[in-house]
Structure formats: C-alpha cells, structure tokens
Amino acid sequence: MPVTYRLAKDFNVAANIIRAQVTPNQVGTLVVELLGDIDEVNAAIDWMRSQDIRISSASGEIVIDDRVCVDCGLCTGVCPTQALSLDPKTFHLHFDRSRCIVCEQCIPSCPVQAISSNL
C-alpha cells in the first residue's frame, strides 16, 4: 500500500521518511516525521490505525553521556536534522535537542556507545 502517497493526497500531510526497514510481504518499520495541519495529521494517524498500521509516537529523547563521548563526530554524519554537530572551534559535540526527532540513527553510529534513547 502506498502509505506516504495516501498521506499526501488524502490528508495533505507530508511524510519525511527518516528510516525504513521494509521487506515485501513481511512486517516492516518506518520512522517518519509527519508535517501538516494538526487536524490533518491526526486524521492521517487515525486512517493509518484503521489500516492496521501500528503507530507509536517518539515521546522519548536522545541522551548523550558526556563522560563517555570522545567527540569523534561520527553521529553528525547520520543525523538527518543536523541536531548533532561539531563546534568548529573546539571540535566538541553539540546537541541541539530542539532539532532532534528521535530517529535513533545516531545510536548505532557511536563507536563508544555514548548515545542512547530513553524511550
């Protein structure tokens, strides 16, 4: 089923795919950011639930352990919203929590396991 197409066409909701693990004819997982009017987004979520699509909101947050982080910057390359960046003067990792969408792509990229989620 073309879910993202239906969201755009029927509900005027943009679905920005952050991460996809989908195999034909099997259960898959999509991490998407939904953009649009709140009433249209809610209607789109109701429609997805009516289609037996399990929905869960990212209510947690990314946590970075500064005692473990070595400021290597590997996480900055996988962050789709640039919530993670290296300060050009100090080369220390900067985390802009307001930009983070909790896609969790940074977690497996960290070689010292300094990044986690509290979902």
Protein Blocks (a to p, Z undefined) as FASTA:
>chain_A
ZZklmmmmmnopacddfbdcddehiacddddddeddfklmmmmmmmmmmnopacdddfbd
cdddfklpgolommmmmmmnlpaccdfklopacddfklpgolommmmmpmnlpaccfZZ
